[in-house]
Amino acid sequence: MTAAIVPVKHLAAGKSRLAKALGREGAERLALAMLEDVLAALSAVRGLDAIGVVTPDPAVAAAAERAGARALLGDDPGLNESIDRAARELGDAARGGTLVVLGDVAGARSGDLERMLAALASGDAPRVVLAPARDGGTAALARNPHAAIPSRFGTASAQAHRDAARDAGVALVELPLPSLAIDLDDEDALRAFLATAGGGERTRAALRALGAAAPA
């Protein structure tokens, strides 16, 4: 059994760079739209037994449940610790591994996520599949088992995950997937996302409503 984990920060604390351009209320509205797009993509992925959203924010938890995901509401010990806690809470659903997708990868397509799961299943465990973001981060990471390598999400995390796989002697497959390349955390990323075609319909609608729907 394989589970997806989507980590989302408290709305009042996240997306500080976007809040400068969109205002705090606008940034929070956008964060929820991005989460809805990620969950919609995951819901269409074949081979997932559960989808969990780990967050300290009750509003995010409520949005997750409306989308049919499991809300894993609790204190925020940090991004990586939250992801690992989610894997434990999901229990048997994560026994065959996890697929972690950041909550701001709004353009995620189910086909690309299915490619990650297919690559994860194409060899013996332990095994890791990495989808790097264009900024050097990690947009999505599949692991079987979840503890095959430590969670190293954060700045330059793609290289940190490569290093962790090397140090652990774990097979690593790297897939540069276009729909997972952009995590929307600043104005440059917004422009790059808006210049792409398709995906992230709810995010695009939110940006139109906020007056930020045309690439500069």
N, C-alpha and C positions, 0 to 999 in steps of 0.2 A: 504494500500500500504506500502511496506517495501523497504528500500534502504540500500545498502552497502556503507560503507565509508572506504576508505583506506588512511591513513595519511602517507606522505613521506616527509622527510626533504630535504633541499637543498643538492644536491649531493656533493658540495664542503665542506659542514659542517658535513655530516653524516658519520657513520661507521669509526670513528677515530681508533678504535682498529683493525679493519680489514685492514685499510690502512697501518698499520705498517707491516703487513705480505704480503699484495698484492700490495702495492703502492697505491697512491691516485687514479690514473687512473684505476687500477684494481678494487679498492673498488667501484668506481662509475659505472664501467661496471657491476659488480656483483649486485649492488643495482637495476639497471634497469632490469636485468635478473630476480631477485627475484620478482619485481613488476609485470613483465609479467606473471610469474607463478601464482601469487596470483590472477591476473585479469582473467587468463584462468580458474582457478578453480571457481571463482565467476560467470563467464559467463555461466557456466554449471549448476548453482544452480537454481532449480525451485522455484518460489515464490518471486524472487527479481524483483522489478519494476524499479530500477535504480542502477547504480554503479558510485560513485563519488570518485575521487582521489583528496585529498586536499593537496596542496603543494605550496611552494614559488618558485619552480624551473621550468622555462620554458621547460627545456629538459624533466623533469618528466611529465609535463602537455602534451607535445607532444606525449610521449610514451603512456600515458593514452588514448589519443584520437585515436591513431593508434590501440589500443586494443579494441576500441568501448566503452570506459568508458567516463564519463563526467569529464572534467578537471576543478577543482575549484582552480584557480590560485589566489594567493594573498599573502600579507605579513604574516610572521610567528609570531603570538602572543604567541606561545607555543603549545605543543602537544594537551593538553586537550581543550584549547580555539579553536584551529583549527578544532578539531573534532566537537565541538558544533556549530561552524560557518557553517561547511559543512552541518550539519543537517538542519539548518535554510535555507541555500541556495537551498537545494534539495526540500524544500517546500512540496507539496502534496505527492511527491514520498516517503517521510519519515513519512507520517501521521500515518501509522500503525506500526512504529518502525524502528529501525536501527540495522544493523549488522556491527560492526566495526572490521576490520581485519587488523593487522599491516602489513605493506608492506614488511617486511622481514621474514614472515612466509612462506617460499618458498615451503615447502612440503605440503601445504594445499590441501586437497582433497574436491571435491564438495560434496561428500557423508557426510563427517563430518560437513560441513557447513550447509547442509540441515537438519542434525540432530539438530543443534542449532535452526534453524527456526521452526522445528517441536515442539521442547520443548517450544519455545516461544509462540507458538499458542495453546499449550495443556492446558492452564489455563487462567483465566481472567487477564486482565491488571489492575494495573501495574505489570510487570513481567520482570525478568532479567535472562539471561542465560550466564554463565561464562565458558570460556575454558581457564584454566590456562596454562601458559608456565612452563617448567621444572625449570626455574630459579626463580620462584616466581612471575614473571610478568603475564600480561594478554595478551594472543595471540589473542583472539577474545572475543567480548562482544556484546550480543544481548539485546536490551531493547525495551519494548513497554509500554508507549511511550518512546521516546529518553530521556526525562527528568525524567524518573522514578527514576534514581539515578544520581549523578554527575559523570562526566568522571574523573577517577583517574589513568590514565595510567602513568607509570613511574616505578621506583624501588619499588619492593614489592607490585605491584598494584593489584595482585589477592586478597590479604588480604584487601587492601584498598577498593576494590569493594565489598567484603563480608561485611565489616563493614558498608559501605554506605547503602547496602540493609537492613541490620539489623536495622540501625538507622532510616531508612525511613519506616520500616515495610513493605517492598516489598518482594514478593516471589522470591526466588533465586534458580535456578537449576544450579548445577555445573556438567559439563561434561568433564572428562579428555579424550581428543581425541588425539590419537597418532600423526596424521598428523599435529596437531596444537601445539604440545608440544615444538617445537624448533624454536626460533627466532634467526636468524643468525646475531649475533652482535659481536662475537669474535672467536678466533681460536678453542676453545673447542667446540663451537656450530657448527662450520664447520665440525669438525671431527665427531661429533654426527650425524649430518645430512647425511654425506657421508656414515656412517655405516648403515643407514636405506635403505630399498628397495623401489624403486618406488617414484613417485612424484617429482616435481621440476625439470623437464627435462631441461628447459632453464638454470636454475641455475647450474645444474650439467655440462652442456655443457660449460658454462662460466668458471667454476672452472677447467675443463679439459684444456681449452685454456690458463688459467692462471697458469697451472702447479701445481694445488692444488687439484687433483681429487682422491687422495688415502688417506684413513684414516691412521693416524700415530699411 
